[in-house]
Amino acid sequence: MMTAKDIFGLRQQGRKEEAYEAARTLYAADKSPYASLAMFWTAVDILRLRVGEGRLDEANKIFLALERLLPNVPDHSSQRDVYSSDTSLAKGGRAQEAFSKCRELLEMGNMPHRLQEYGPAHLQMGVWGEELATEYLSEKGYVILERDWRSGHRDIDIIAQQDGCLVFVEVKTRRNNDFRRPEQAVDYNKQHNLLRAINHYIHYCHLNMPWRFDVITVVGMPGCHHEIEHIEDFQLHRR
């Protein structure tokens, strides 16, 4: 039988389904804090996969299991030295935060009509895509600094930090790729406006650090299968 540390190793390799099944086997025999920890985080992974696949009934069942698990999950920074390679343990309160995000993700998938409060369909899709992109970046260890930061009529979807680099992110969401790739919408005029907004932010915050511009594309619809692509260091045409 695998240990909790073995299971986190599978998870880091991207073998989420295998890690989940191994965690279920371990947790059936061992209700210790670390077995609970492995069960919780692998279940979080699978819930997100199931929502992305449109398998909402199964995702809802996993959420109920997470709710039962949460009180028994070590959720403080003192656990970091045990599985220091697992980024999910690097900050206090991460389990509670992940649980809340799973709830939001399920609500988005189960009740697409809630997006109507954001106005026209293209705006609804944009809100959904930005939520997914923010979740994606957080999972990769980025620190989210700003959402929808505005400079006059220009805006930056996400501002994050990765190590010592400031990352400005444009999120493009489409139902499909029938006409053109989402990143193709970052045309010359859009790039010009983004550069002005980025320069404004850097000067406004008195920052002196390296930065880059990324594009995240989301293709799909709420409650259905979607694909996320992260284009790092997208080249802006600087004048």
TIKOLLUM-975512 format. One record per residue (C-alpha): y, z, x; residue in one letter; residue number from 1. Coordinates in pm, 1 decimal. Last residue first. Layout:
N
<node py="Y" pz="Z" px="X" code="A" pos="NUM"/>
...
//
This chain:
239
<node py="5111.4" pz="-3002.7" px="705.9" code="R" pos="239"/>
<node py="4776.2" pz="-2835.0" px="665.7" code="R" pos="238"/>
<node py="4498.7" pz="-3027.9" px="496.7" code="H" pos="237"/>
<node py="4259.9" pz="-2742.9" px="414.3" code="L" pos="236"/>
<node py="3918.5" pz="-2746.5" px="574.9" code="Q" pos="235"/>
<node py="3660.3" pz="-2541.7" px="386.4" code="F" pos="234"/>
<node py="3567.4" pz="-2256.1" px="620.6" code="D" pos="233"/>
<node py="3258.7" pz="-2151.3" px="423.5" code="E" pos="232"/>
<node py="3117.8" pz="-2353.0" px="135.1" code="I" pos="231"/>
<node py="2921.8" pz="-2114.1" px="-85.7" code="H" pos="230"/>
<node py="2697.5" pz="-2276.5" px="-345.0" code="E" pos="229"/>
<node py="2593.2" pz="-2102.8" px="-664.3" code="I" pos="228"/>
<node py="2346.6" pz="-2250.2" px="-913.2" code="E" pos="227"/>
<node py="2306.1" pz="-2153.8" px="-1276.8" code="H" pos="226"/>
<node py="2017.1" pz="-2113.3" px="-1519.7" code="H" pos="225"/>
<node py="2131.8" pz="-2021.1" px="-1868.5" code="C" pos="224"/>
<node py="2294.1" pz="-1717.1" px="-2029.6" code="G" pos="223"/>
<node py="2642.0" pz="-1832.3" px="-1935.2" code="P" pos="222"/>
<node py="2646.0" pz="-2200.8" px="-1832.0" code="M" pos="221"/>
<node py="2565.3" pz="-2392.3" px="-1514.3" code="G" pos="220"/>
<node py="2719.4" pz="-2499.3" px="-1183.9" code="V" pos="219"/>
<node py="2911.5" pz="-2242.1" px="-981.4" code="V" pos="218"/>
<node py="3095.4" pz="-2360.1" px="-671.0" code="T" pos="217"/>
<node py="3238.8" pz="-2124.0" px="-411.8" code="I" pos="216"/>
<node py="3507.1" pz="-2263.0" px="-181.1" code="V" pos="215"/>
<node py="3615.1" pz="-2083.7" px="134.7" code="D" pos="214"/>
<node py="3946.0" pz="-2061.5" px="323.0" code="F" pos="213"/>
<node py="3975.8" pz="-1881.9" px="655.1" code="R" pos="212"/>
<node py="4173.4" pz="-1600.7" px="808.3" code="W" pos="211"/>
<node py="4239.9" pz="-1440.0" px="1142.0" code="P" pos="210"/>
<node py="4457.5" pz="-1128.2" px="1146.9" code="M" pos="209"/>
<node py="4825.1" pz="-1041.0" px="1149.6" code="N" pos="208"/>
<node py="4912.9" pz="-926.4" px="800.8" code="L" pos="207"/>
<node py="5256.9" pz="-824.1" px="678.1" code="H" pos="206"/>
<node py="5130.3" pz="-796.5" px="315.4" code="C" pos="205"/>
<node py="5398.2" pz="-1030.6" px="175.3" code="Y" pos="204"/>
<node py="5375.7" pz="-1255.8" px="482.2" code="H" pos="203"/>
<node py="5000.3" pz="-1305.2" px="449.1" code="I" pos="202"/>
<node py="5019.8" pz="-1335.2" px="70.2" code="Y" pos="201"/>
<node py="5299.9" pz="-1592.5" px="80.1" code="H" pos="200"/>
<node py="5114.0" pz="-1797.6" px="340.9" code="N" pos="199"/>
<node py="4805.1" pz="-1797.2" px="119.8" code="I" pos="198"/>
<node py="5006.5" pz="-1899.8" px="-187.8" code="A" pos="197"/>
<node py="5170.6" pz="-2187.3" px="0.1" code="R" pos="196"/>
<node py="4835.0" pz="-2296.5" px="136.5" code="L" pos="195"/>
<node py="4682.5" pz="-2284.8" px="-211.2" code="L" pos="194"/>
<node py="4957.2" pz="-2503.4" px="-355.0" code="N" pos="193"/>
<node py="4903.6" pz="-2769.0" px="-85.7" code="H" pos="192"/>
<node py="4526.2" pz="-2751.2" px="-130.8" code="Q" pos="191"/>
<node py="4560.1" pz="-2806.4" px="-505.4" code="K" pos="190"/>
<node py="4784.2" pz="-3107.2" px="-443.7" code="N" pos="189"/>
<node py="4540.5" pz="-3252.7" px="-189.2" code="Y" pos="188"/>
<node py="4229.8" pz="-3205.5" px="-402.1" code="D" pos="187"/>
<node py="4014.8" pz="-2898.2" px="-456.0" code="V" pos="186"/>
<node py="3855.6" pz="-3066.0" px="-759.2" code="A" pos="185"/>
<node py="3601.5" pz="-3224.1" px="-523.3" code="Q" pos="184"/>
<node py="3457.2" pz="-2874.5" px="-479.8" code="E" pos="183"/>
<node py="3314.8" pz="-2895.8" px="-832.1" code="P" pos="182"/>
<node py="3103.9" pz="-3203.7" px="-749.9" code="R" pos="181"/>
<node py="3181.8" pz="-3500.3" px="-964.1" code="R" pos="180"/>
<node py="3085.6" pz="-3654.0" px="-1297.0" code="F" pos="179"/>
<node py="2737.6" pz="-3539.1" px="-1396.6" code="D" pos="178"/>
<node py="2742.8" pz="-3228.9" px="-1177.1" code="N" pos="177"/>
<node py="2689.0" pz="-2981.4" px="-1459.4" code="N" pos="176"/>
<node py="2860.0" pz="-2712.2" px="-1667.8" code="R" pos="175"/>
<node py="3126.9" pz="-2674.4" px="-1401.6" code="R" pos="174"/>
<node py="3286.0" pz="-2382.9" px="-1219.0" code="T" pos="173"/>
<node py="3512.9" pz="-2397.9" px="-914.4" code="K" pos="172"/>
<node py="3602.6" pz="-2075.1" px="-732.6" code="V" pos="171"/>
<node py="3868.1" pz="-2082.5" px="-458.9" code="E" pos="170"/>
<node py="3826.2" pz="-1810.0" px="-199.8" code="V" pos="169"/>
<node py="4066.0" pz="-1672.3" px="59.5" code="F" pos="168"/>
<node py="3883.1" pz="-1483.7" px="335.3" code="V" pos="167"/>
<node py="4054.2" pz="-1243.2" px="575.0" code="L" pos="166"/>
<node py="3849.1" pz="-1197.5" px="891.3" code="C" pos="165"/>
<node py="3781.6" pz="-871.5" px="1073.8" code="G" pos="164"/>
<node py="3440.7" pz="-803.1" px="920.6" code="D" pos="163"/>
<node py="3442.4" pz="-1009.7" px="604.4" code="Q" pos="162"/>
<node py="3749.4" pz="-946.0" px="391.9" code="Q" pos="161"/>
<node py="3816.0" pz="-1074.6" px="43.8" code="A" pos="160"/>
<node py="4080.9" pz="-1251.2" px="-160.7" code="I" pos="159"/>
<node py="3951.0" pz="-1410.0" px="-479.2" code="I" pos="158"/>
<node py="4094.5" pz="-1662.2" px="-724.3" code="D" pos="157"/>
<node py="4420.6" pz="-1737.6" px="-544.6" code="I" pos="156"/>
<node py="4709.1" pz="-1827.1" px="-774.7" code="D" pos="155"/>
<node py="5011.0" pz="-2054.3" px="-793.8" code="R" pos="154"/>
<node py="5267.4" pz="-2035.6" px="-1076.7" code="H" pos="153"/>
<node py="5472.0" pz="-1779.8" px="-883.5" code="G" pos="152"/>
<node py="5238.9" pz="-1632.8" px="-622.8" code="S" pos="151"/>
<node py="4948.9" pz="-1483.9" px="-812.6" code="R" pos="150"/>
<node py="4640.6" pz="-1292.8" px="-700.2" code="W" pos="149"/>
<node py="4353.9" pz="-1368.9" px="-937.2" code="D" pos="148"/>
<node py="4125.8" pz="-1099.2" px="-791.2" code="R" pos="147"/>
<node py="4222.2" pz="-903.9" px="-479.7" code="E" pos="146"/>
<node py="4065.6" pz="-708.3" px="-194.5" code="L" pos="145"/>
<node py="3691.7" pz="-766.1" px="-240.3" code="I" pos="144"/>
<node py="3502.4" pz="-637.6" px="64.5" code="V" pos="143"/>
<node py="3233.9" pz="-887.6" px="159.7" code="Y" pos="142"/>
<node py="2882.6" pz="-751.5" px="216.5" code="G" pos="141"/>
<node py="2676.1" pz="-1044.7" px="91.6" code="K" pos="140"/>
<node py="2617.3" pz="-866.3" px="-240.6" code="E" pos="139"/>
<node py="2991.3" pz="-830.0" px="-283.6" code="S" pos="138"/>
<node py="3033.2" pz="-1203.9" px="-228.5" code="L" pos="137"/>
<node py="2778.5" pz="-1292.9" px="-497.3" code="Y" pos="136"/>
<node py="2923.1" pz="-1044.5" px="-747.4" code="E" pos="135"/>
<node py="3269.3" pz="-1192.5" px="-695.9" code="T" pos="134"/>
<node py="3131.8" pz="-1544.9" px="-735.7" code="A" pos="133"/>
<node py="2948.0" pz="-1452.9" px="-1055.8" code="L" pos="132"/>
<node py="3260.1" pz="-1298.3" px="-1207.3" code="E" pos="131"/>
<node py="3467.7" pz="-1596.4" px="-1096.2" code="E" pos="130"/>
<node py="3226.1" pz="-1835.2" px="-1267.2" code="G" pos="129"/>
<node py="3238.7" pz="-1645.1" px="-1597.1" code="W" pos="128"/>
<node py="3618.7" pz="-1637.5" px="-1596.9" code="V" pos="127"/>
<node py="3632.5" pz="-2009.8" px="-1518.5" code="G" pos="126"/>
<node py="3387.7" pz="-2094.1" px="-1796.8" code="M" pos="125"/>
<node py="3606.7" pz="-1911.0" px="-2046.5" code="Q" pos="124"/>
<node py="3911.9" pz="-2092.1" px="-1911.9" code="L" pos="123"/>
<node py="3741.8" pz="-2430.1" px="-1962.2" code="H" pos="122"/>
<node py="3641.8" pz="-2329.0" px="-2316.4" code="A" pos="121"/>
<node py="3993.3" pz="-2242.3" px="-2427.8" code="P" pos="120"/>
<node py="4105.2" pz="-1879.5" px="-2466.0" code="G" pos="119"/>
<node py="3997.3" pz="-1573.5" px="-2270.5" code="Y" pos="118"/>
<node py="3902.7" pz="-1379.5" px="-2583.9" code="E" pos="117"/>
<node py="3636.9" pz="-1645.3" px="-2646.4" code="Q" pos="116"/>
<node py="3432.3" pz="-1505.4" px="-2359.4" code="L" pos="115"/>
<node py="3281.6" pz="-1252.9" px="-2596.6" code="R" pos="114"/>
<node py="3106.4" pz="-1546.0" px="-2769.3" code="H" pos="113"/>
<node py="2863.4" pz="-1561.6" px="-2475.0" code="P" pos="112"/>
<node py="2697.5" pz="-1242.1" px="-2600.7" code="M" pos="111"/>
<node py="2360.9" pz="-1187.5" px="-2432.9" code="N" pos="110"/>
<node py="2451.4" pz="-1349.8" px="-2101.7" code="G" pos="109"/>
<node py="2791.2" pz="-1185.2" px="-2059.2" code="M" pos="108"/>
<node py="2658.6" pz="-853.0" px="-2184.6" code="E" pos="107"/>
<node py="2369.5" pz="-882.6" px="-1941.8" code="L" pos="106"/>
<node py="2602.6" pz="-945.8" px="-1648.1" code="L" pos="105"/>
<node py="2823.6" pz="-654.2" px="-1748.8" code="E" pos="104"/>
<node py="2522.2" pz="-421.0" px="-1769.0" code="R" pos="103"/>
<node py="2397.7" pz="-542.3" px="-1431.3" code="C" pos="102"/>
<node py="2744.0" pz="-476.7" px="-1289.5" code="K" pos="101"/>
<node py="2731.5" pz="-118.3" px="-1415.4" code="S" pos="100"/>
<node py="2389.0" pz="-64.3" px="-1257.3" code="F" pos="99"/>
<node py="2509.8" pz="-210.9" px="-927.7" code="A" pos="98"/>
<node py="2805.6" pz="29.0" px="-922.9" code="E" pos="97"/>
<node py="2582.0" pz="326.0" px="-1002.4" code="Q" pos="96"/>
<node py="2346.4" pz="223.8" px="-722.4" code="A" pos="95"/>
<node py="2632.0" pz="164.3" px="-476.7" code="R" pos="94"/>
<node py="2784.3" pz="508.2" px="-523.9" code="G" pos="93"/>
<node py="2815.4" pz="584.3" px="-155.1" code="G" pos="92"/>
<node py="2826.8" pz="288.7" px="78.7" code="K" pos="91"/>
<node py="2578.4" pz="139.9" px="325.1" code="A" pos="90"/>
<node py="2271.8" pz="183.4" px="110.6" code="L" pos="89"/>
<node py="2276.3" pz="-164.3" px="-41.9" code="S" pos="88"/>
<node py="2326.1" pz="-301.9" px="309.6" code="T" pos="87"/>
<node py="1966.8" pz="-229.7" px="403.4" code="D" pos="86"/>
<node py="1944.5" pz="-226.8" px="782.6" code="S" pos="85"/>
<node py="2031.1" pz="144.1" px="792.6" code="S" pos="84"/>
<node py="1718.1" pz="237.9" px="604.0" code="Y" pos="83"/>
<node py="1693.0" pz="605.5" px="690.0" code="V" pos="82"/>
<node py="2037.2" pz="649.4" px="851.6" code="D" pos="81"/>
<node py="2212.6" pz="526.0" px="538.3" code="R" pos="80"/>
<node py="2063.3" pz="785.7" px="305.6" code="Q" pos="79"/>
<node py="2349.2" pz="1025.5" px="379.2" code="S" pos="78"/>
<node py="2586.2" pz="770.6" px="221.9" code="S" pos="77"/>
<node py="2499.0" pz="870.7" px="-132.3" code="H" pos="76"/>
<node py="2299.4" pz="728.6" px="-418.4" code="D" pos="75"/>
<node py="1945.5" pz="859.5" px="-396.3" code="P" pos="74"/>
<node py="1785.5" pz="723.9" px="-717.5" code="V" pos="73"/>
<node py="1640.7" pz="975.2" px="-962.4" code="N" pos="72"/>
<node py="1919.1" pz="958.8" px="-1223.4" code="P" pos="71"/>
<node py="1912.7" pz="574.4" px="-1209.2" code="L" pos="70"/>
<node py="1545.4" pz="519.9" px="-1289.2" code="L" pos="69"/>
<node py="1563.0" pz="551.5" px="-1668.3" code="R" pos="68"/>
<node py="1863.1" pz="318.8" px="-1689.0" code="E" pos="67"/>
<node py="1694.8" pz="79.3" px="-1448.9" code="L" pos="66"/>
<node py="1392.8" pz="61.8" px="-1681.0" code="A" pos="65"/>
<node py="1621.8" pz="-21.5" px="-1973.7" code="L" pos="64"/>
<node py="1778.8" pz="-295.7" px="-1759.6" code="F" pos="63"/>
<node py="1435.5" pz="-438.9" px="-1681.0" code="I" pos="62"/>
<node py="1366.7" pz="-472.5" px="-2052.6" code="K" pos="61"/>
<node py="1698.0" pz="-651.5" px="-2104.9" code="N" pos="60"/>
<node py="1620.1" pz="-893.4" px="-1821.6" code="A" pos="59"/>
<node py="1284.7" pz="-977.3" px="-1981.0" code="E" pos="58"/>
<node py="1451.3" pz="-1062.6" px="-2310.2" code="D" pos="57"/>
<node py="1726.0" pz="-1249.9" px="-2124.3" code="L" pos="56"/>
<node py="1509.8" pz="-1508.9" px="-1951.6" code="R" pos="55"/>
<node py="1803.0" pz="-1752.7" px="-1905.6" code="G" pos="54"/>
<node py="1700.0" pz="-1823.8" px="-1545.8" code="E" pos="53"/>
<node py="2022.1" pz="-1671.2" px="-1412.2" code="G" pos="52"/>
<node py="1963.4" pz="-1364.8" px="-1629.7" code="V" pos="51"/>
<node py="1610.5" pz="-1341.2" px="-1490.7" code="R" pos="50"/>
<node py="1730.3" pz="-1364.2" px="-1130.4" code="L" pos="49"/>
<node py="1988.7" pz="-1092.4" px="-1183.9" code="R" pos="48"/>
<node py="1726.5" pz="-866.0" px="-1340.6" code="L" pos="47"/>
<node py="1492.5" pz="-942.2" px="-1052.0" code="I" pos="46"/>
<node py="1738.6" pz="-825.7" px="-786.3" code="D" pos="45"/>
<node py="1826.6" pz="-510.4" px="-979.5" code="V" pos="44"/>
<node py="1454.7" pz="-437.2" px="-1015.9" code="A" pos="43"/>
<node py="1416.4" pz="-466.8" px="-637.5" code="T" pos="42"/>
<node py="1700.5" pz="-219.6" px="-595.8" code="W" pos="41"/>
<node py="1564.3" pz="38.9" px="-840.2" code="F" pos="40"/>
<node py="1198.5" pz="28.4" px="-736.2" code="M" pos="39"/>
<node py="1285.5" pz="65.8" px="-367.9" code="A" pos="38"/>
<node py="1510.8" pz="363.3" px="-443.3" code="L" pos="37"/>
<node py="1253.5" pz="522.2" px="-672.1" code="S" pos="36"/>
<node py="995.7" pz="493.7" px="-391.3" code="A" pos="35"/>
<node py="1255.2" pz="650.0" px="-162.7" code="Y" pos="34"/>
<node py="1325.3" pz="939.2" px="-399.7" code="P" pos="33"/>
<node py="953.2" pz="1014.6" px="-451.0" code="S" pos="32"/>
<node py="777.7" pz="897.2" px="-768.2" code="K" pos="31"/>
<node py="467.3" pz="772.4" px="-584.1" code="D" pos="30"/>
<node py="160.7" pz="606.0" px="-733.6" code="A" pos="29"/>
<node py="317.6" pz="381.3" px="-997.6" code="A" pos="28"/>
<node py="628.2" pz="357.6" px="-777.8" code="Y" pos="27"/>
<node py="432.5" pz="195.1" px="-496.1" code="L" pos="26"/>
<node py="273.2" pz="-69.2" px="-719.1" code="T" pos="25"/>
<node py="605.2" pz="-146.7" px="-887.6" code="R" pos="24"/>
<node py="774.7" pz="-167.1" px="-547.6" code="A" pos="23"/>
<node py="515.3" pz="-418.7" px="-425.6" code="A" pos="22"/>
<node py="573.8" pz="-632.6" px="-735.5" code="E" pos="21"/>
<node py="951.4" pz="-621.7" px="-682.2" code="Y" pos="20"/>
<node py="927.7" pz="-699.6" px="-309.8" code="A" pos="19"/>
<node py="706.4" pz="-999.8" px="-380.2" code="E" pos="18"/>
<node py="954.1" pz="-1133.2" px="-638.5" code="E" pos="17"/>
<node py="1246.0" pz="-1072.7" px="-405.2" code="K" pos="16"/>
<node py="1115.0" pz="-1246.7" px="-96.0" code="R" pos="15"/>
<node py="1468.7" pz="-1305.2" px="36.0" code="G" pos="14"/>
<node py="1378.8" pz="-1179.7" px="384.1" code="Q" pos="13"/>
<node py="1596.2" pz="-874.1" px="325.0" code="Q" pos="12"/>
<node py="1390.8" pz="-791.7" px="16.2" code="R" pos="11"/>
<node py="1067.2" pz="-813.8" px="209.6" code="L" pos="10"/>
<node py="1203.1" pz="-564.3" px="463.1" code="G" pos="9"/>
<node py="1318.5" pz="-339.0" px="180.6" code="F" pos="8"/>
<node py="956.7" pz="-333.9" px="63.0" code="I" pos="7"/>
<node py="828.5" pz="-240.2" px="408.0" code="D" pos="6"/>
<node py="1076.4" pz="50.3" px="418.1" code="K" pos="5"/>
<node py="957.8" pz="169.8" px="77.1" code="A" pos="4"/>
<node py="602.5" pz="175.8" px="211.8" code="T" pos="3"/>
<node py="346.4" pz="-90.2" px="130.5" code="M" pos="2"/>
<node py="0.0" pz="0.0" px="0.0" code="M" pos="1"/>
//
